[in-house]
Amino acid sequence: MTMDLLIRNIRPMGGALADILVRDGRIARIAPDIDANVPVEDGGGHLAVPGLIDAHTHLDKTTWGMGWHTNAHQATLQERIDFEREHRLDIGIDPHRQSMRHALGLMAHGATHIRSHVDIDTRHGLAMFHGVLETRQALAGMIDIEIVAFPQSAIMARPGTVDLMDQALAEGAEVVGGIDPCGMERDPKGALDVIFGLAERHGKPVDIHLHEMGELGAFSMEMIFDRIRALSMQGRVAISHAFCLGAPDWQRTQGLIDQLAELDVAILTTGAPSVPVPAILRLRDAGVRVGAGCDGIRDTWGPWGKPDMLHRAEIIGMKNGFRRDIDLEYALHVCSVGGAEVMGVPHGLAEGMPADLTLLQGQTLAHAVADTAPRPLVVKGGRVTARMGDVPGVAVP
């Protein structure tokens, strides 16, 4: 449902006071003292920015709102994946209920779009996908949810996964997912053949988790580049995490960054505090599209994270050593317009754009990132979806 709306007394992108007029769900005018016979919201002099975007998360995993999950053991990546797959039902992680809680938390904190990786595996079939699909339908018009068919438990070692991914893509998943071609799949050629084959068959983009570090990650990344060139998929592939770009050999990583720019491959970062991460200013300066996400929050993997992309901008800023206001503003950009650019979503505070925006508290954009105060107002398509951390009219399950 789209609406007409006049938001008075706001500062678009931290600039001078103005009003925003929304007609049929789009920004019709930005100017001071607009006169229109439509419902009015007083922005209270707050900053107005395009809606926040979580472009890399896992709606089907969180234990948010459940009893505390006691994590009692150290684990490798493979062990964390195996534990979650085998025990998520025993723990009571219902994919619809938990994805609703996660999505509503993101909405309350200013998000208007989500890209969620959703597990597809032979243990649970399409149960996680169907649960998140139900959430997407329940929240239609309030937040957009894009689903990545994600083979977290790997494709090559679990026969039947390819057919399940094929079915999920036919039923509405928008993106083909993948995971470490070497470290998890142990068959980079076979795995990438499957991933890009599905993308070609369904006409879908690709988003691959690449946790592999150092030279192993660089090798996998270059194999991905080879597929992009062979299939002319420039601009249709994102690499999530890309920890190998955080390696100390800057000449080696610059060569990879140059190829990312050449092939228009996007990077999605979480600013993960415990591992090397891409330096996002280097990516920006090379012309690489960069988005961000909160990844998994409070799940069987660990207790950290919040459904809040302004909080994630703070984490990314800290991880990248940002201190200048202009750099904090870029961290905010990555958590908003940057994610939209990766997802191919029209997004921005300009006349003619969809009226997807959030108000922030602060003297400047950098101040808002550092403070992460509650969001006074969130608007999706001209509809108010949240006020000061509450989502009116929707019960949290």
DOMI-862746 format. One record per residue (C-alpha): residue in three letters; x, y, z; residue number from 1; chain. Coordinates in steps of 0.1 Angstrom, whole numbers, always signed. Layout:
% residues N
<ALA <X Y Z> NUM A>
...
//
This chain:
% residues 397
<MET <+0 +0 +0> 1 A>
<THR <+14 +34 -10> 2 A>
<MET <+3 +67 +4> 3 A>
<ASP <+5 +105 +0> 4 A>
<LEU <+23 +121 +29> 5 A>
<LEU <+40 +154 +38> 6 A>
<ILE <+70 +152 +62> 7 A>
<ARG <+77 +186 +75> 8 A>
<ASN <+107 +201 +92> 9 A>
<ILE <+135 +176 +83> 10 A>
<ARG <+171 +180 +72> 11 A>
<PRO <+176 +159 +40> 12 A>
<MET <+211 +143 +43> 13 A>
<GLY <+219 +167 +72> 14 A>
<GLY <+213 +198 +51> 15 A>
<ALA <+190 +228 +55> 16 A>
<LEU <+155 +224 +68> 17 A>
<ALA <+130 +213 +42> 18 A>
<ASP <+98 +193 +37> 19 A>
<ILE <+93 +161 +17> 20 A>
<LEU <+61 +156 -2> 21 A>
<VAL <+52 +120 -11> 22 A>
<ARG <+26 +112 -39> 23 A>
<ASP <+17 +76 -48> 24 A>
<GLY <+46 +63 -28> 25 A>
<ARG <+72 +84 -45> 26 A>
<ILE <+90 +116 -35> 27 A>
<ALA <+72 +143 -55> 28 A>
<ARG <+90 +173 -41> 29 A>
<ILE <+117 +184 -16> 30 A>
<ALA <+115 +220 -7> 31 A>
<PRO <+108 +244 +23> 32 A>
<ASP <+73 +252 +33> 33 A>
<ILE <+54 +228 +10> 34 A>
<ASP <+16 +233 +10> 35 A>
<ALA <-4 +201 +3> 36 A>
<ASN <-37 +186 +14> 37 A>
<VAL <-23 +153 +26> 38 A>
<PRO <-16 +137 +59> 39 A>
<VAL <+13 +154 +77> 40 A>
<GLU <+42 +142 +99> 41 A>
<ASP <+64 +166 +118> 42 A>
<GLY <+100 +155 +114> 43 A>
<GLY <+111 +175 +145> 44 A>
<GLY <+142 +189 +127> 45 A>
<HIS <+158 +154 +125> 46 A>
<LEU <+181 +142 +97> 47 A>
<ALA <+164 +124 +68> 48 A>
<VAL <+183 +97 +49> 49 A>
<PRO <+173 +70 +25> 50 A>
<GLY <+161 +39 +43> 51 A>
<LEU <+187 +16 +58> 52 A>
<ILE <+194 -16 +39> 53 A>
<ASP <+206 -49 +53> 54 A>
<ALA <+221 -65 +22> 55 A>
<HIS <+236 -95 +40> 56 A>
<THR <+217 -113 +67> 57 A>
<HIS <+202 -146 +77> 58 A>
<LEU <+166 -142 +88> 59 A>
<ASP <+161 -179 +93> 60 A>
<LYS <+188 -183 +120> 61 A>
<THR <+183 -159 +149> 62 A>
<THR <+173 -169 +184> 63 A>
<TRP <+162 -133 +191> 64 A>
<GLY <+132 -133 +215> 65 A>
<MET <+137 -169 +225> 66 A>
<GLY <+154 -181 +257> 67 A>
<TRP <+191 -176 +259> 68 A>
<HIS <+210 -202 +238> 69 A>
<THR <+240 -214 +258> 70 A>
<ASN <+270 -218 +235> 71 A>
<ALA <+293 -242 +253> 72 A>
<HIS <+321 -251 +229> 73 A>
<GLN <+347 -237 +205> 74 A>
<ALA <+340 -247 +169> 75 A>
<THR <+353 -245 +134> 76 A>
<LEU <+332 -230 +106> 77 A>
<GLN <+322 -265 +95> 78 A>
<GLU <+313 -275 +131> 79 A>
<ARG <+291 -244 +135> 80 A>
<ILE <+273 -252 +103> 81 A>
<ASP <+268 -288 +112> 82 A>
<PHE <+256 -280 +147> 83 A>
<GLU <+231 -255 +135> 84 A>
<ARG <+217 -278 +108> 85 A>
<GLU <+213 -308 +131> 86 A>
<HIS <+200 -290 +162> 87 A>
<ARG <+180 -259 +150> 88 A>
<LEU <+147 -278 +154> 89 A>
<ASP <+155 -291 +188> 90 A>
<ILE <+164 -255 +199> 91 A>
<GLY <+130 -244 +185> 92 A>
<ILE <+141 -220 +158> 93 A>
<ASP <+109 -217 +138> 94 A>
<PRO <+119 -200 +105> 95 A>
<HIS <+87 -179 +101> 96 A>
<ARG <+85 -168 +137> 97 A>
<GLN <+122 -160 +140> 98 A>
<SER <+125 -143 +106> 99 A>
<MET <+95 -121 +116> 100 A>
<ARG <+113 -111 +148> 101 A>
<HIS <+145 -103 +129> 102 A>
<ALA <+127 -84 +101> 103 A>
<LEU <+106 -64 +125> 104 A>
<GLY <+137 -54 +145> 105 A>
<LEU <+153 -42 +113> 106 A>
<MET <+122 -22 +104> 107 A>
<ALA <+121 -6 +139> 108 A>
<HIS <+156 +6 +134> 109 A>
<GLY <+151 +21 +100> 110 A>
<ALA <+155 -6 +74> 111 A>
<THR <+134 -6 +42> 112 A>
<HIS <+151 -35 +23> 113 A>
<ILE <+167 -68 +33> 114 A>
<ARG <+187 -94 +13> 115 A>
<SER <+185 -126 +33> 116 A>
<HIS <+205 -158 +27> 117 A>
<VAL <+182 -187 +36> 118 A>
<ASP <+196 -222 +41> 119 A>
<ILE <+187 -248 +15> 120 A>
<ASP <+199 -283 +25> 121 A>
<THR <+189 -320 +24> 122 A>
<ARG <+182 -321 +61> 123 A>
<HIS <+154 -295 +61> 124 A>
<GLY <+146 -292 +24> 125 A>
<LEU <+128 -260 +17> 126 A>
<ALA <+114 -255 +52> 127 A>
<MET <+136 -224 +60> 128 A>
<PHE <+128 -209 +26> 129 A>
<HIS <+91 -213 +30> 130 A>
<GLY <+92 -198 +65> 131 A>
<VAL <+110 -167 +53> 132 A>
<LEU <+87 -166 +23> 133 A>
<GLU <+57 -165 +47> 134 A>
<THR <+74 -136 +65> 135 A>
<ARG <+80 -117 +32> 136 A>
<GLN <+43 -120 +24> 137 A>
<ALA <+32 -109 +59> 138 A>
<LEU <+54 -78 +57> 139 A>
<ALA <+47 -69 +20> 140 A>
<GLY <+45 -32 +16> 141 A>
<MET <+63 -25 +49> 142 A>
<ILE <+98 -39 +40> 143 A>
<ASP <+111 -56 +9> 144 A>
<ILE <+128 -90 +15> 145 A>
<GLU <+150 -105 -12> 146 A>
<ILE <+158 -142 -7> 147 A>
<VAL <+191 -158 -16> 148 A>
<ALA <+189 -196 -20> 149 A>
<PHE <+219 -204 +1> 150 A>
<PRO <+236 -239 +3> 151 A>
<GLN <+253 -233 +36> 152 A>
<SER <+260 -270 +41> 153 A>
<ALA <+276 -271 +6> 154 A>
<ILE <+264 -285 -27> 155 A>
<MET <+289 -311 -38> 156 A>
<ALA <+289 -332 -6> 157 A>
<ARG <+251 -334 -2> 158 A>
<PRO <+234 -349 -33> 159 A>
<GLY <+200 -334 -38> 160 A>
<THR <+209 -299 -28> 161 A>
<VAL <+210 -287 -64> 162 A>
<ASP <+174 -298 -70> 163 A>
<LEU <+162 -281 -39> 164 A>
<MET <+180 -248 -49> 165 A>
<ASP <+164 -251 -84> 166 A>
<GLN <+130 -255 -68> 167 A>
<ALA <+135 -225 -45> 168 A>
<LEU <+145 -203 -74> 169 A>
<ALA <+114 -214 -93> 170 A>
<GLU <+93 -206 -63> 171 A>
<GLY <+105 -170 -58> 172 A>
<ALA <+141 -169 -45> 173 A>
<GLU <+157 -140 -64> 174 A>
<VAL <+195 -148 -60> 175 A>
<VAL <+217 -179 -63> 176 A>
<GLY <+239 -183 -33> 177 A>
<GLY <+271 -202 -28> 178 A>
<ILE <+298 -208 -1> 179 A>
<ASP <+336 -212 -1> 180 A>
<PRO <+343 -232 -33> 181 A>
<CYS <+375 -246 -18> 182 A>
<GLY <+372 -246 +20> 183 A>
<MET <+336 -259 +22> 184 A>
<GLU <+328 -274 -12> 185 A>
<ARG <+363 -290 -16> 186 A>
<ASP <+355 -289 -54> 187 A>
<PRO <+357 -253 -67> 188 A>
<LYS <+351 -262 -103> 189 A>
<GLY <+322 -284 -96> 190 A>
<ALA <+306 -260 -72> 191 A>
<LEU <+310 -230 -94> 192 A>
<ASP <+296 -250 -124> 193 A>
<VAL <+265 -256 -104> 194 A>
<ILE <+261 -221 -90> 195 A>
<PHE <+266 -203 -123> 196 A>
<GLY <+246 -230 -141> 197 A>
<LEU <+216 -223 -119> 198 A>
<ALA <+221 -185 -124> 199 A>
<GLU <+221 -189 -162> 200 A>
<ARG <+191 -212 -162> 201 A>
<HIS <+169 -190 -140> 202 A>
<GLY <+183 -156 -151> 203 A>
<LYS <+193 -148 -116> 204 A>
<PRO <+223 -129 -100> 205 A>
<VAL <+248 -146 -78> 206 A>
<ASP <+259 -139 -42> 207 A>
<ILE <+287 -161 -28> 208 A>
<HIS <+299 -163 +8> 209 A>
<LEU <+337 -162 +6> 210 A>
<HIS <+352 -168 +41> 211 A>
<GLU <+384 -181 +27> 212 A>
<MET <+414 -160 +37> 213 A>
<GLY <+447 -152 +21> 214 A>
<GLU <+458 -170 -11> 215 A>
<LEU <+431 -196 -9> 216 A>
<GLY <+404 -169 -10> 217 A>
<ALA <+423 -151 -38> 218 A>
<PHE <+423 -184 -58> 219 A>
<SER <+386 -188 -54> 220 A>
<MET <+379 -152 -62> 221 A>
<GLU <+398 -155 -95> 222 A>
<MET <+379 -186 -104> 223 A>
<ILE <+347 -166 -99> 224 A>
<PHE <+361 -139 -121> 225 A>
<ASP <+367 -166 -148> 226 A>
<ARG <+331 -176 -147> 227 A>
<ILE <+319 -140 -149> 228 A>
<ARG <+340 -134 -180> 229 A>
<ALA <+329 -166 -197> 230 A>
<LEU <+292 -160 -191> 231 A>
<SER <+292 -122 -195> 232 A>
<MET <+278 -118 -160> 233 A>
<GLN <+294 -85 -153> 234 A>
<GLY <+274 -65 -128> 235 A>
<ARG <+254 -96 -117> 236 A>
<VAL <+277 -111 -90> 237 A>
<ALA <+283 -101 -54> 238 A>
<ILE <+309 -116 -31> 239 A>
<SER <+300 -115 +6> 240 A>
<HIS <+326 -112 +33> 241 A>
<ALA <+356 -114 +10> 242 A>
<PHE <+380 -118 +39> 243 A>
<CYS <+409 -124 +15> 244 A>
<LEU <+408 -87 +6> 245 A>
<GLY <+420 -80 +41> 246 A>
<ALA <+453 -97 +36> 247 A>
<PRO <+484 -76 +44> 248 A>
<ASP <+499 -80 +9> 249 A>
<TRP <+484 -49 -6> 250 A>
<GLN <+498 -54 -41> 251 A>
<ARG <+481 -88 -43> 252 A>
<THR <+448 -75 -30> 253 A>
<GLN <+449 -44 -52> 254 A>
<GLY <+451 -68 -82> 255 A>
<LEU <+419 -85 -70> 256 A>
<ILE <+403 -51 -64> 257 A>
<ASP <+411 -39 -99> 258 A>
<GLN <+394 -70 -113> 259 A>
<LEU <+364 -65 -91> 260 A>
<ALA <+361 -30 -106> 261 A>
<GLU <+367 -42 -142> 262 A>
<LEU <+340 -69 -139> 263 A>
<ASP <+316 -48 -117> 264 A>
<VAL <+316 -74 -89> 265 A>
<ALA <+301 -60 -57> 266 A>
<ILE <+313 -66 -22> 267 A>
<LEU <+291 -71 +8> 268 A>
<THR <+308 -66 +41> 269 A>
<THR <+298 -70 +77> 270 A>
<GLY <+329 -54 +92> 271 A>
<ALA <+334 -86 +112> 272 A>
<PRO <+355 -77 +142> 273 A>
<SER <+373 -110 +146> 274 A>
<VAL <+388 -115 +111> 275 A>
<PRO <+405 -94 +84> 276 A>
<VAL <+379 -75 +62> 277 A>
<PRO <+381 -55 +30> 278 A>
<ALA <+391 -19 +34> 279 A>
<ILE <+360 -2 +21> 280 A>
<LEU <+377 +31 +12> 281 A>
<ARG <+401 +12 -11> 282 A>
<LEU <+371 -5 -27> 283 A>
<ARG <+353 +29 -31> 284 A>
<ASP <+383 +45 -46> 285 A>
<ALA <+385 +17 -72> 286 A>
<GLY <+349 +21 -81> 287 A>
<VAL <+337 -11 -66> 288 A>
<ARG <+301 -12 -53> 289 A>
<VAL <+300 -19 -16> 290 A>
<GLY <+270 -28 +6> 291 A>
<ALA <+267 -42 +41> 292 A>
<GLY <+247 -64 +64> 293 A>
<CYS <+244 -74 +100> 294 A>
<ASP <+249 -111 +91> 295 A>
<GLY <+236 -135 +117> 296 A>
<ILE <+225 -120 +150> 297 A>
<ARG <+223 -138 +183> 298 A>
<ASP <+222 -173 +169> 299 A>
<THR <+238 -207 +175> 300 A>
<TRP <+270 -193 +161> 301 A>
<GLY <+274 -166 +187> 302 A>
<PRO <+256 -141 +210> 303 A>
<TRP <+266 -109 +191> 304 A>
<GLY <+248 -86 +167> 305 A>
<LYS <+216 -65 +166> 306 A>
<PRO <+189 -60 +139> 307 A>
<ASP <+201 -25 +133> 308 A>
<MET <+221 -12 +103> 309 A>
<LEU <+231 +20 +120> 310 A>
<HIS <+248 -1 +147> 311 A>
<ARG <+264 -20 +118> 312 A>
<ALA <+277 +13 +103> 313 A>
<GLU <+293 +20 +137> 314 A>
<ILE <+310 -15 +136> 315 A>
<ILE <+322 -11 +101> 316 A>
<GLY <+335 +24 +109> 317 A>
<MET <+354 +11 +139> 318 A>
<LYS <+368 -19 +120> 319 A>
<ASN <+380 +4 +92> 320 A>
<GLY <+396 +28 +116> 321 A>
<PHE <+373 +57 +106> 322 A>
<ARG <+376 +89 +126> 323 A>
<ARG <+368 +117 +100> 324 A>
<ASP <+332 +128 +97> 325 A>
<ILE <+334 +122 +59> 326 A>
<ASP <+344 +86 +65> 327 A>
<LEU <+316 +80 +90> 328 A>
<GLU <+292 +93 +63> 329 A>
<TYR <+306 +67 +39> 330 A>
<ALA <+299 +40 +64> 331 A>
<LEU <+263 +52 +66> 332 A>
<HIS <+262 +52 +28> 333 A>
<VAL <+274 +16 +26> 334 A>
<CYS <+245 +6 +50> 335 A>
<SER <+219 +24 +29> 336 A>
<VAL <+224 +35 -8> 337 A>
<GLY <+254 +12 -11> 338 A>
<GLY <+233 -19 -4> 339 A>
<ALA <+207 -7 -28> 340 A>
<GLU <+233 -4 -55> 341 A>
<VAL <+244 -40 -50> 342 A>
<MET <+207 -52 -50> 343 A>
<GLY <+198 -31 -80> 344 A>
<VAL <+171 -12 -61> 345 A>
<PRO <+163 +25 -69> 346 A>
<HIS <+170 +43 -37> 347 A>
<GLY <+178 +79 -26> 348 A>
<LEU <+164 +112 -14> 349 A>
<ALA <+155 +127 -48> 350 A>
<GLU <+123 +136 -66> 351 A>
<GLY <+109 +107 -84> 352 A>
<MET <+125 +81 -62> 353 A>
<PRO <+105 +56 -40> 354 A>
<ALA <+96 +72 -7> 355 A>
<ASP <+117 +49 +14> 356 A>
<LEU <+135 +69 +42> 357 A>
<THR <+143 +71 +78> 358 A>
<LEU <+149 +99 +102> 359 A>
<LEU <+180 +100 +124> 360 A>
<GLN <+188 +118 +155> 361 A>
<GLY <+220 +139 +155> 362 A>
<GLN <+236 +172 +147> 363 A>
<THR <+252 +157 +116> 364 A>
<LEU <+253 +124 +97> 365 A>
<ALA <+285 +114 +114> 366 A>
<HIS <+270 +123 +148> 367 A>
<ALA <+240 +100 +140> 368 A>
<VAL <+264 +71 +132> 369 A>
<ALA <+283 +75 +164> 370 A>
<ASP <+253 +79 +186> 371 A>
<THR <+230 +52 +171> 372 A>
<ALA <+200 +68 +188> 373 A>
<PRO <+164 +54 +182> 374 A>
<ARG <+150 +63 +148> 375 A>
<PRO <+121 +89 +152> 376 A>
<LEU <+103 +78 +120> 377 A>
<VAL <+106 +52 +92> 378 A>
<VAL <+87 +55 +60> 379 A>
<LYS <+82 +28 +33> 380 A>
<GLY <+65 +39 +1> 381 A>
<GLY <+49 +68 +19> 382 A>
<ARG <+36 +46 +47> 383 A>
<VAL <+49 +51 +83> 384 A>
<THR <+63 +17 +93> 385 A>
<ALA <+81 +26 +126> 386 A>
<ARG <+83 +53 +153> 387 A>
<MET <+111 +55 +179> 388 A>
<GLY <+118 +18 +177> 389 A>
<ASP <+82 +5 +176> 390 A>
<VAL <+64 -10 +146> 391 A>
<PRO <+28 +1 +149> 392 A>
<GLY <+0 -23 +140> 393 A>
<VAL <+22 -54 +138> 394 A>
<ALA <+25 -78 +168> 395 A>
<VAL <+59 -93 +174> 396 A>
<PRO <+54 -131 +174> 397 A>
//
